[in-house]
């Protein structure tokens, strides 16, 4: 039996991962990743890089980001401080779930992770101030292959639930403000 639970999302290859957390009066302990333990639940991926981001303000959207082939990345995402609404969209043109998206809250308390396969776009909305997100990737960053799609693309139609979280106008980087729409992007995922 693995120390991790793999939960289906309804989109092939996209999983919620729940770690086993051991706690007592002192606090808690968990393995955040183990190649051998992941193999036990059918995930055989070699990660080559860890990334760590900090976002100062609630209401910031980062995304929707991805790397085109041949430098596409599988990602294992977790929120280690604060709370985010993590959003993932299937960008594989021949997939039966093409343009389908899911959104899940990842928090420092729930310790859930998302395993995002190659061919997906990823973004998140910060639901608190002072958010830290850590993620593993199985391919190194490539500026030449780095891409994004505008967060409010009408064709994908993601519900970021801004009203629910009492956010009137999201905070965006210049890159994310100027990201192309899906129809204008050069996505090469089949």
Phi and psi restraints in degrees (value plus and minus 20) as a CYANA .aco file:
   2 UNK   PHI    -106.5   -66.5
   2 UNK   PSI     139.2   179.2
   3 UNK   PHI    -102.2   -62.2
   3 UNK   PSI     -17.3    22.7
   4 UNK   PHI    -146.1  -106.1
   4 UNK   PSI     124.7   164.7
   5 UNK   PHI    -131.5   -91.5
   5 UNK   PSI     109.7   149.7
   6 UNK   PHI    -121.8   -81.8
   6 UNK   PSI     102.9   142.9
   7 UNK   PHI    -134.5   -94.5
   7 UNK   PSI     108.3   148.3
   8 UNK   PHI     -87.1   -47.1
   8 UNK   PSI     129.0   169.0
   9 UNK   PHI    -134.3   -94.3
   9 UNK   PSI     -26.6    13.4
  10 UNK   PHI      73.0   113.0
  10 UNK   PSI     -24.2    15.8
  11 UNK   PHI    -140.7  -100.7
  11 UNK   PSI     104.7   144.7
  12 UNK   PHI     -75.7   -35.7
  12 UNK   PSI     107.5   147.5
  13 UNK   PHI      66.9   106.9
  13 UNK   PSI     -32.1     7.9
  14 UNK   PHI    -119.7   -79.7
  14 UNK   PSI      98.4   138.4
  15 UNK   PHI    -150.9  -110.9
  15 UNK   PSI     127.8   167.8
  16 UNK   PHI    -110.1   -70.1
  16 UNK   PSI     114.0   154.0
  17 UNK   PHI    -135.1   -95.1
  17 UNK   PSI     105.9   145.9
  18 UNK   PHI    -132.0   -92.0
  18 UNK   PSI     100.7   140.7
  19 UNK   PHI    -101.4   -61.4
  19 UNK   PSI     137.3   177.3
  20 UNK   PHI    -102.3   -62.3
  20 UNK   PSI     108.1   148.1
  21 UNK   PHI    -133.3   -93.3
  21 UNK   PSI     106.5   146.5
  22 UNK   PHI    -123.2   -83.2
  22 UNK   PSI     104.6   144.6
  23 UNK   PHI    -157.1  -117.1
  23 UNK   PSI     135.7   175.7
  24 UNK   PHI    -172.9  -132.9
  24 UNK   PSI    -182.4  -142.4
  25 UNK   PHI     -82.7   -42.7
  25 UNK   PSI     -38.3     1.7
  26 UNK   PHI    -105.2   -65.2
  26 UNK   PSI     -45.0    -5.0
  27 UNK   PHI     125.5   165.5
  27 UNK   PSI    -156.5  -116.5
  28 UNK   PHI    -167.9  -127.9
  28 UNK   PSI     145.6   185.6
  29 UNK   PHI    -164.4  -124.4
  29 UNK   PSI     122.9   162.9
  30 UNK   PHI    -172.7  -132.7
  30 UNK   PSI     133.6   173.6
  31 UNK   PHI    -106.3   -66.3
  31 UNK   PSI     105.8   145.8
  32 UNK   PHI    -107.6   -67.6
  32 UNK   PSI     -38.4     1.6
  33 UNK   PHI    -184.6  -144.6
  33 UNK   PSI     121.1   161.1
  34 UNK   PHI    -170.7  -130.7
  34 UNK   PSI      99.9   139.9
  35 UNK   PHI     -74.9   -34.9
  35 UNK   PSI     -66.7   -26.7
  36 UNK   PHI     -84.6   -44.6
  36 UNK   PSI     -62.8   -22.8
  37 UNK   PHI     -87.5   -47.5
  37 UNK   PSI     -57.8   -17.8
  38 UNK   PHI     -86.1   -46.1
  38 UNK   PSI     -57.5   -17.5
  39 UNK   PHI     -78.8   -38.8
  39 UNK   PSI     -54.8   -14.8
  40 UNK   PHI     -83.4   -43.4
  40 UNK   PSI     -45.8    -5.8
  41 UNK   PHI    -124.9   -84.9
  41 UNK   PSI      -2.6    37.4
  42 UNK   PHI      66.3   106.3
  42 UNK   PSI      -1.5    38.5
  43 UNK   PHI    -133.9   -93.9
  43 UNK   PSI      87.5   127.5
  44 UNK   PHI    -137.0   -97.0
  44 UNK   PSI      58.9    98.9
  45 UNK   PHI    -146.4  -106.4
  45 UNK   PSI     116.8   156.8
  46 UNK   PHI    -121.6   -81.6
  46 UNK   PSI      93.5   133.5
  47 UNK   PHI    -106.4   -66.4
  47 UNK   PSI     122.3   162.3
  48 UNK   PHI    -136.4   -96.4
  48 UNK   PSI     -30.2     9.8
  49 UNK   PHI    -173.2  -133.2
  49 UNK   PSI     121.5   161.5
  50 UNK   PHI    -128.8   -88.8
  50 UNK   PSI     117.6   157.6
  51 UNK   PHI    -141.9  -101.9
  51 UNK   PSI     130.5   170.5
  52 UNK   PHI    -161.7  -121.7
  52 UNK   PSI     100.3   140.3
  53 UNK   PHI    -137.5   -97.5
  53 UNK   PSI     130.4   170.4
  54 UNK   PHI    -143.1  -103.1
  54 UNK   PSI     114.2   154.2
  55 UNK   PHI    -147.2  -107.2
  55 UNK   PSI     104.2   144.2
  56 UNK   PHI     -94.4   -54.4
  56 UNK   PSI     -57.8   -17.8
  57 UNK   PHI    -136.4   -96.4
  57 UNK   PSI     119.5   159.5
  58 UNK   PHI     -78.6   -38.6
  58 UNK   PSI     124.2   164.2
  59 UNK   PHI      70.1   110.1
  59 UNK   PSI      -9.4    30.6
  60 UNK   PHI    -109.8   -69.8
  60 UNK   PSI     112.6   152.6
  61 UNK   PHI    -127.7   -87.7
  61 UNK   PSI     108.1   148.1
  62 UNK   PHI    -133.1   -93.1
  62 UNK   PSI      97.5   137.5
  63 UNK   PHI     110.0   150.0
  63 UNK   PSI     155.9   195.9
  64 UNK   PHI    -116.5   -76.5
  64 UNK   PSI     102.4   142.4
  65 UNK   PHI    -134.5   -94.5
  65 UNK   PSI     133.7   173.7
  66 UNK   PHI    -188.6  -148.6
  66 UNK   PSI     148.5   188.5
  67 UNK   PHI    -137.2   -97.2
  67 UNK   PSI     112.7   152.7
  68 UNK   PHI     -89.0   -49.0
  68 UNK   PSI     140.8   180.8
  69 UNK   PHI     -83.4   -43.4
  69 UNK   PSI     127.9   167.9
  70 UNK   PHI    -109.5   -69.5
  70 UNK   PSI      -4.6    35.4
  71 UNK   PHI    -129.9   -89.9
  71 UNK   PSI       3.3    43.3
  72 UNK   PHI     -79.1   -39.1
  72 UNK   PSI     131.5   171.5
  73 UNK   PHI    -143.0  -103.0
  73 UNK   PSI     119.0   159.0
  74 UNK   PHI    -107.6   -67.6
  74 UNK   PSI     118.7   158.7
  75 UNK   PHI    -146.5  -106.5
  75 UNK   PSI     124.6   164.6
  76 UNK   PHI    -139.2   -99.2
  76 UNK   PSI      86.8   126.8
  77 UNK   PHI    -124.3   -84.3
  77 UNK   PSI     119.0   159.0
  78 UNK   PHI    -168.7  -128.7
  78 UNK   PSI     130.2   170.2
  79 UNK   PHI    -121.6   -81.6
  79 UNK   PSI      99.0   139.0
  80 UNK   PHI    -123.2   -83.2
  80 UNK   PSI     -29.7    10.3
  81 UNK   PHI    -169.8  -129.8
  81 UNK   PSI     107.5   147.5
  82 UNK   PHI      66.6   106.6
  82 UNK   PSI    -166.4  -126.4
  83 UNK   PHI    -173.5  -133.5
  83 UNK   PSI     116.5   156.5
  84 UNK   PHI    -153.1  -113.1
  84 UNK   PSI     136.0   176.0
  85 UNK   PHI    -119.3   -79.3
  85 UNK   PSI      88.9   128.9
  86 UNK   PHI    -112.3   -72.3
  86 UNK   PSI     111.1   151.1
  87 UNK   PHI    -144.0  -104.0
  87 UNK   PSI     112.7   152.7
  88 UNK   PHI    -152.2  -112.2
  88 UNK   PSI     113.8   153.8
  89 UNK   PHI    -146.9  -106.9
  89 UNK   PSI     115.7   155.7
  90 UNK   PHI     -96.0   -56.0
  90 UNK   PSI      97.8   137.8
  91 UNK   PHI    -130.7   -90.7
  91 UNK   PSI      -4.9    35.1
  92 UNK   PHI    -103.1   -63.1
  92 UNK   PSI      90.1   130.1
  93 UNK   PHI     -78.3   -38.3
  93 UNK   PSI     -51.7   -11.7
  94 UNK   PHI    -116.1   -76.1
  94 UNK   PSI     -11.4    28.6
  95 UNK   PHI     -99.8   -59.8
  95 UNK   PSI     123.1   163.1
  96 UNK   PHI     -85.6   -45.6
  96 UNK   PSI     -35.2     4.8
  97 UNK   PHI    -131.7   -91.7
  97 UNK   PSI       4.7    44.7
  98 UNK   PHI     -74.2   -34.2
  98 UNK   PSI     110.6   150.6
  99 UNK   PHI      54.3    94.3
  99 UNK   PSI     -20.7    19.3
 100 UNK   PHI     -96.5   -56.5
 100 UNK   PSI     123.6   163.6
 101 UNK   PHI    -152.1  -112.1
 101 UNK   PSI     138.0   178.0
 102 UNK   PHI    -150.5  -110.5
 102 UNK   PSI     135.2   175.2
 103 UNK   PHI    -153.3  -113.3
 103 UNK   PSI     114.0   154.0
 104 UNK   PHI    -162.6  -122.6
 104 UNK   PSI     120.6   160.6
 105 UNK   PHI     -97.9   -57.9
 105 UNK   PSI     105.8   145.8
 106 UNK   PHI    -133.1   -93.1
 106 UNK   PSI     109.1   149.1
 107 UNK   PHI    -156.8  -116.8
 107 UNK   PSI     142.6   182.6
 108 UNK   PHI     -85.1   -45.1
 108 UNK   PSI     -46.1    -6.1
 109 UNK   PHI     -98.4   -58.4
 109 UNK   PSI     -66.9   -26.9
 110 UNK   PHI     -99.4   -59.4
 110 UNK   PSI     -37.9     2.1
 111 UNK   PHI      37.2    77.2
 111 UNK   PSI      -5.7    34.3
 112 UNK   PHI     -88.6   -48.6
 112 UNK   PSI     133.8   173.8
 113 UNK   PHI    -148.3  -108.3
 113 UNK   PSI     138.6   178.6
 114 UNK   PHI    -138.1   -98.1
 114 UNK   PSI     109.4   149.4
 115 UNK   PHI    -119.4   -79.4
 115 UNK   PSI      93.3   133.3
 116 UNK   PHI    -130.7   -90.7
 116 UNK   PSI      96.4   136.4
 117 UNK   PHI     -96.9   -56.9
 117 UNK   PSI     149.3   189.3
 118 UNK   PHI     -77.6   -37.6
 118 UNK   PSI     125.7   165.7
 119 UNK   PHI      76.9   116.9
 119 UNK   PSI     -11.0    29.0
 120 UNK   PHI    -140.3  -100.3
 120 UNK   PSI     130.5   170.5
 121 UNK   PHI    -115.5   -75.5
 121 UNK   PSI     129.9   169.9
 122 UNK   PHI    -156.3  -116.3
 122 UNK   PSI     121.2   161.2
 123 UNK   PHI    -176.5  -136.5
 123 UNK   PSI     147.8   187.8
 124 UNK   PHI    -170.0  -130.0
 124 UNK   PSI     133.9   173.9
 125 UNK   PHI    -131.1   -91.1
 125 UNK   PSI     106.3   146.3
 126 UNK   PHI     -98.6   -58.6
 126 UNK   PSI     110.9   150.9
 127 UNK   PHI    -123.7   -83.7
 127 UNK   PSI     -23.7    16.3
 128 UNK   PHI    -160.8  -120.8
 128 UNK   PSI     147.4   187.4
 129 UNK   PHI     -95.5   -55.5
 129 UNK   PSI     143.0   183.0
 130 UNK   PHI      34.9    74.9
 130 UNK   PSI      40.8    80.8
 131 UNK   PHI    -118.4   -78.4
 131 UNK   PSI     116.9   156.9
 132 UNK   PHI    -141.9  -101.9
 132 UNK   PSI     111.3   151.3
 133 UNK   PHI    -142.9  -102.9
 133 UNK   PSI     113.7   153.7
 134 UNK   PHI    -141.3  -101.3
 134 UNK   PSI     120.6   160.6
 135 UNK   PHI    -171.7  -131.7
 135 UNK   PSI     128.9   168.9
 136 UNK   PHI    -120.5   -80.5
 136 UNK   PSI     128.4   168.4
 137 UNK   PHI    -153.6  -113.6
 137 UNK   PSI     132.7   172.7
 138 UNK   PHI    -121.9   -81.9
 138 UNK   PSI      -9.9    30.1
 139 UNK   PHI    -166.4  -126.4
 139 UNK   PSI     120.6   160.6
 140 UNK   PHI     -88.5   -48.5
 140 UNK   PSI     136.3   176.3
 141 UNK   PHI     -80.5   -40.5
 141 UNK   PSI     117.6   157.6
 142 UNK   PHI    -154.0  -114.0
 142 UNK   PSI      88.2   128.2
 143 UNK   PHI     -76.1   -36.1
 143 UNK   PSI     -58.3   -18.3
 144 UNK   PHI     -82.3   -42.3
 144 UNK   PSI     -49.1    -9.1
 145 UNK   PHI    -125.4   -85.4
 145 UNK   PSI     -23.7    16.3
 146 UNK   PHI     -88.0   -48.0
 146 UNK   PSI     109.0   149.0
 147 UNK   PHI    -159.1  -119.1
 147 UNK   PSI     144.3   184.3
 148 UNK   PHI    -171.0  -131.0
 148 UNK   PSI     142.2   182.2
 149 UNK   PHI    -148.8  -108.8
 149 UNK   PSI     123.8   163.8
 150 UNK   PHI     -78.4   -38.4
 150 UNK   PSI     117.1   157.1
 151 UNK   PHI     -81.7   -41.7
 151 UNK   PSI     -47.9    -7.9
 152 UNK   PHI    -128.6   -88.6
 152 UNK   PSI      12.0    52.0
 153 UNK   PHI     -74.2   -34.2
 153 UNK   PSI     107.6   147.6
 154 UNK   PHI     -88.5   -48.5
 154 UNK   PSI     -51.4   -11.4
 155 UNK   PHI     -89.4   -49.4
 155 UNK   PSI     -56.6   -16.6
 156 UNK   PHI    -104.5   -64.5
 156 UNK   PSI     -60.2   -20.2
 157 UNK   PHI      38.3    78.3
 157 UNK   PSI      34.7    74.7
 158 UNK   PHI     -92.6   -52.6
 158 UNK   PSI     114.4   154.4
 159 UNK   PHI    -113.9   -73.9
 159 UNK   PSI      81.7   121.7
 160 UNK   PHI     -99.4   -59.4
 160 UNK   PSI     -24.5    15.5
 161 UNK   PHI      36.6    76.6
 161 UNK   PSI      19.2    59.2
 162 UNK   PHI     -78.5   -38.5
 162 UNK   PSI     -62.5   -22.5
 163 UNK   PHI     -82.8   -42.8
 163 UNK   PSI     -64.1   -24.1
 164 UNK   PHI     -75.5   -35.5
 164 UNK   PSI     -59.5   -19.5
 165 UNK   PHI    -114.5   -74.5
 165 UNK   PSI      -9.7    30.3
 166 UNK   PHI      38.2    78.2
 166 UNK   PSI      27.7    67.7
 167 UNK   PHI    -136.7   -96.7
 167 UNK   PSI      99.7   139.7
 168 UNK   PHI    -106.2   -66.2
 168 UNK   PSI     -64.1   -24.1
 169 UNK   PHI    -157.8  -117.8
 169 UNK   PSI      99.0   139.0
 170 UNK   PHI     -88.3   -48.3
 170 UNK   PSI     131.0   171.0
 171 UNK   PHI    -110.2   -70.2
 171 UNK   PSI     109.2   149.2
 172 UNK   PHI    -151.6  -111.6
 172 UNK   PSI     129.3   169.3
 173 UNK   PHI     -94.1   -54.1
 173 UNK   PSI     145.1   185.1
 174 UNK   PHI     -81.2   -41.2
 174 UNK   PSI     -59.5   -19.5
 175 UNK   PHI     -79.1   -39.1
 175 UNK   PSI     -65.9   -25.9
 176 UNK   PHI     -93.8   -53.8
 176 UNK   PSI     -52.8   -12.8
 177 UNK   PHI     -82.9   -42.9
 177 UNK   PSI     -55.6   -15.6
 178 UNK   PHI    -120.5   -80.5
 178 UNK   PSI      -8.0    32.0
 179 UNK   PHI     -85.4   -45.4
 179 UNK   PSI     127.3   167.3
 180 UNK   PHI     -94.4   -54.4
 180 UNK   PSI     146.4   186.4
 181 UNK   PHI     -98.0   -58.0
 181 UNK   PSI     148.5   188.5
 182 UNK   PHI     -78.2   -38.2
 182 UNK   PSI     -65.9   -25.9
 183 UNK   PHI     -86.1   -46.1
 183 UNK   PSI     -43.8    -3.8
 184 UNK   PHI    -117.0   -77.0
 184 UNK   PSI     -19.5    20.5
 185 UNK   PHI    -106.4   -66.4
 185 UNK   PSI     144.7   184.7
 186 UNK   PHI    -128.2   -88.2
 186 UNK   PSI      17.6    57.6
 187 UNK   PHI     -72.9   -32.9
 187 UNK   PSI     115.5   155.5
 188 UNK   PHI    -142.1  -102.1
 188 UNK   PSI      12.0    52.0
 189 UNK   PHI    -109.4   -69.4
 189 UNK   PSI     103.8   143.8
